[in-house]
Amino acid sequence: MREEIKKSIIFIMLVLIISYVVGFSVIFLKSRIVFSQNFFTIFPIIYMYIPLFIVLIVEKYIFHKSLKDLGIYFKFNIYILLAIVMPIILIFLSLFSSLILKDISLNLNYFKPDYIALIILQGVIIGSTINALVALGEEFGWRGYLLKNLIHLGFYKSSLIIGFVWGIWHAPMVLLGLNYPDHEFLGIFMMVIFCILLTPIMVYLTLKSKSIITPSIFHGVLNAFGGLHWILLIGGNDLNIGITGFAGFIVLIIFNILLIPIFNKLNKELITTII
C-alpha cells in the first residue's frame, strides 16, 4: 500500500473519531448543562481546527515527516480573486434560483442596491480575513494534507473522497444546528451532498494557486454570506433555499457541469505528471 494511502486512511479515521468524540460530547452535555452563548461562538472555531491538529499528529508523530510543502504561503494571483468572487456569485445565483420554488419571494425591505453593496463589502472584508483564518484549520486538513496524499488518484476521485469526508465530518455540527436547524438528521445527508458538490471548485483553485490560503479565502467568504437567504428571501425552509438547500445544489451542479472542460484539462495534466 502506498504511503500516501496509509496517511490518508489514518488521517480520516483520526479526524472523524476525535471530531465525533468532541462533537457528540457537546451534544450529550447540551441537554444537561446550560452553555453560554459565547460557548457556541467559540466551539465551532475549535472544531474547525481539529483537522489541523490531526495533520500535526499524523505527519509529525506517526510518520515523523516534515510539515513543509502543504501550501502555506500567500501570493496574490487570479485564483485568490476567484476565491473571493466565486462564492458571491454562487450565493446570489442560489438566492435567485430559490425564487423558482413555490411561495418564495424577495424581501424588498432589504433587497436594495445600497444595502446589498454594504453586505458584499462587509462579507468580502470579513470573509477574506477573519473567516479565512478560521477556515484555515479545516483547509489545512481537507485541501491541504488530504488532497496532497490523494491527488495521485486524479482530480475527480480525490475531489469525491475529500468532499464526502468533509461532509460527514460536519455531522455533529449539523446536529447542533449548523445550516439545517429544523432538519438536523436529514441535514447531515444534505451537508454531504453540499460538500461533494462544492469540493471540485475548491480543489481546482487549490491546485492552480498551489496554496491552501486560496480555498481558505473561498471558504471564509462563503461562510460570510452563508445566511444571507434568511435576510433577503421570504418563505422556504433550510432544506430548499440558499446555497446549502436544493436551490443551491441546482446552481452547484450547473456550475460543475460548465467547468467540466477545465476540470478535464487539469485532470489530464495531473495524470501526465503522475505517469
C-alpha positions in Angstrom: 0.0 0.0 0.0 1.3 3.5 -0.9 2.4 5.6 2.0 0.0 8.4 0.8 -2.9 6.0 1.1 -1.8 4.9 4.6 -1.6 8.6 5.6 -5.0 9.3 4.2 -6.7 6.4 5.9 -5.1 7.2 9.3 -5.9 10.9 8.9 -9.5 10.2 8.0 -10.0 7.8 10.9 -8.4 10.0 13.5 -10.1 13.2 12.3 -13.6 11.6 12.4 -13.1 9.8 15.7 -11.7 12.8 17.6 -14.2 15.2 16.0 -17.1 12.9 16.7 -16.0 12.4 20.3 -15.7 16.1 20.8 -18.8 17.0 18.9 -21.1 14.3 20.4 -19.8 15.1 23.9 -21.1 18.6 23.5 -24.4 17.3 22.1 -24.7 15.0 25.1 -23.9 17.7 27.6 -26.1 20.2 25.9 -29.2 18.5 27.3 -27.7 18.5 30.8 -25.7 21.8 31.0 -26.7 25.3 30.1 -23.9 26.6 27.9 -23.4 30.3 27.4 -24.0 31.8 24.0 -20.3 32.6 23.9 -19.5 28.9 24.0 -21.4 28.3 20.8 -19.5 31.1 19.1 -16.1 29.7 20.2 -16.8 26.0 19.9 -17.2 25.9 16.0 -13.8 27.6 15.7 -12.2 25.0 17.9 -14.0 22.2 15.9 -12.7 23.7 12.6 -9.1 23.4 13.9 -9.3 19.7 14.7 -8.2 18.7 11.1 -5.1 20.8 11.5 -4.4 19.2 14.9 -4.8 15.7 13.3 -2.4 16.6 10.5 0.3 17.5 13.1 -0.3 14.2 14.8 -0.2 12.0 11.7 2.7 13.7 9.9 4.9 14.7 12.8 4.4 12.0 15.3 3.2 8.9 13.4 5.2 9.2 10.2 7.9 11.5 11.5 7.8 13.7 8.4 8.3 17.4 7.9 5.3 19.7 7.6 6.6 21.6 4.6 5.1 21.6 1.1 1.5 21.9 2.4 0.9 25.1 0.5 1.0 27.5 3.4 2.0 30.7 1.6 0.3 33.7 0.1 0.9 35.2 -3.3 -1.9 37.3 -4.8 -3.0 36.0 -8.2 -6.1 35.5 -10.3 -7.1 32.4 -8.2 -7.2 34.5 -5.0 -9.5 36.9 -6.8 -11.7 34.0 -8.0 -11.8 32.7 -4.4 -13.4 36.0 -3.4 -15.7 36.5 -6.4 -17.0 32.9 -7.0 -18.6 32.4 -3.6 -20.5 35.7 -4.0 -21.7 34.6 -7.5 -22.8 31.2 -6.1 -24.6 32.8 -3.2 -26.6 35.2 -5.3 -27.4 32.6 -8.0 -28.7 30.4 -5.2 -30.9 33.2 -4.0 -32.4 33.7 -7.4 -32.8 30.0 -8.1 -34.7 29.8 -4.7 -37.3 32.1 -6.3 -38.3 29.3 -8.7 -39.7 27.4 -5.7 -43.2 27.8 -4.6 -44.2 30.6 -2.1 -40.7 32.2 -2.0 -40.1 35.8 -2.8 -37.6 38.6 -2.3 -37.7 40.6 0.8 -37.9 44.1 -0.8 -37.3 45.8 2.6 -33.7 44.6 2.4 -33.1 43.9 -1.3 -31.9 47.4 -2.1 -28.7 48.4 -4.0 -27.1 50.3 -1.1 -27.8 47.5 1.4 -26.6 44.8 -1.0 -23.4 46.8 -1.7 -22.8 47.1 2.1 -23.3 43.4 2.7 -20.9 42.5 -0.2 -18.3 44.9 1.2 -18.5 43.6 4.7 -18.7 40.0 3.5 -15.5 40.3 1.4 -13.5 42.0 4.2 -14.6 39.7 7.0 -14.7 36.6 4.8 -11.2 37.0 3.3 -9.6 37.9 6.7 -11.1 36.7 9.9 -13.2 33.9 8.4 -10.4 32.7 6.2 -8.1 32.4 9.2 -10.7 30.3 11.0 -11.3 28.2 7.8 -7.5 27.6 7.5 -7.8 24.9 10.3 -10.2 22.9 8.1 -8.4 23.6 4.8 -5.1 22.5 6.2 -6.7 19.1 6.5 -9.0 18.8 3.5 -7.5 20.8 0.6 -4.0 20.7 2.2 -3.0 17.3 3.7 -5.7 15.0 2.3 -5.5 16.5 -1.2 -1.7 16.2 -1.2 -2.0 12.5 -0.4 -4.9 11.6 -2.7 -4.0 13.7 -5.7 -2.3 10.6 -7.4 -5.9 9.3 -7.8 -6.7 12.1 -10.1 -8.9 15.2 -9.9 -12.3 13.6 -9.7 -11.6 10.7 -7.3 -9.7 12.9 -4.9 -12.4 15.5 -5.0 -15.1 12.9 -4.4 -13.3 11.4 -1.4 -12.4 14.8 0.2 -16.0 16.1 -0.4 -17.5 13.0 1.2 -15.2 13.0 4.3 -15.6 16.8 4.7 -19.4 16.3 4.6 -19.7 13.5 7.2 -17.2 15.3 9.4 -19.8 18.1 9.8 -22.4 15.6 11.3 -22.0 16.8 15.0 -22.2 20.4 14.0 -25.3 19.8 11.9 -26.9 18.1 14.8 -26.1 21.2 16.9 -28.0 23.3 14.4 -25.5 24.2 11.7 -27.2 25.1 8.3 -30.2 22.9 9.0 -31.6 23.8 12.4 -35.1 22.5 11.6 -34.0 19.2 9.9 -30.9 18.0 11.8 -30.8 14.4 10.7 -31.8 15.0 7.1 -29.4 17.9 7.3 -26.4 15.5 7.6 -27.3 14.0 4.2 -27.8 17.4 2.7 -24.4 18.6 4.1 -22.6 15.6 2.5 -24.2 16.5 -0.9 -23.3 20.1 -0.5 -19.6 19.4 0.4 -19.3 16.9 -2.5 -20.7 19.5 -5.0 -18.5 22.3 -3.6 -15.2 20.4 -3.4 -14.2 20.2 -7.1 -14.3 24.0 -7.4 -12.2 24.4 -4.2 -9.8 21.6 -5.3 -9.3 23.3 -8.6 -8.5 26.7 -7.0 -6.1 25.0 -4.6 -4.2 23.1 -7.3 -3.9 26.1 -9.6 -2.8 28.5 -6.9 -0.6 25.9 -5.2 -1.7 27.3 -1.8 -4.3 26.4 0.9 -4.8 30.1 1.5 -6.9 30.2 -1.6 -9.6 27.7 -0.5 -9.4 29.2 3.0 -10.4 32.6 1.5 -13.1 30.9 -0.6 -14.4 29.0 2.5 -14.3 32.2 4.6 -16.1 34.4 2.0 -18.8 31.7 1.5 -19.4 31.4 5.3 -19.7 35.2 5.5 -22.6 35.1 3.1 -24.0 31.7 4.1 -27.1 33.0 6.0 -27.9 35.8 3.5 -31.0 33.9 2.2 -32.7 34.3 5.6 -32.5 38.1 5.2 -33.2 38.6 1.5 -35.8 35.9 1.0 -39.3 35.4 2.4 -40.6 31.8 2.7 -38.9 28.5 2.3 -37.0 26.4 4.8 -33.5 25.2 5.5 -33.8 22.3 3.0 -34.8 24.2 -0.1 -33.4 27.8 -0.1 -29.9 29.2 -0.2 -26.6 27.8 -1.1 -27.0 24.8 1.2 -30.5 24.0 0.1 -31.9 22.3 -3.1 -31.8 25.7 -4.9 -28.1 25.9 -4.2 -27.5 22.3 -5.3 -29.0 23.1 -8.7 -26.6 26.1 -9.0 -23.6 24.0 -7.9 -24.5 21.1 -10.3 -24.8 23.5 -13.3 -21.6 25.3 -12.2 -19.7 22.0 -12.1 -21.0 20.9 -15.4 -19.9 24.1 -17.1 -16.5 23.7 -15.5 -16.0 20.1 -16.7 -13.8 21.1 -19.7 -11.5 23.0 -17.3 -11.6 20.1 -14.8 -10.8 17.6 -17.5 -7.8 19.7 -18.6 -6.4 19.8 -15.1 -7.1 16.1 -14.6 -5.2 15.3 -17.7 -2.3 17.4 -16.5 -2.3 15.5 -13.2 -2.3 12.1 -14.9 0.6 13.2 -17.1 2.6 14.4 -14.1 1.9 11.2 -12.1 2.9 9.0 -15.0 
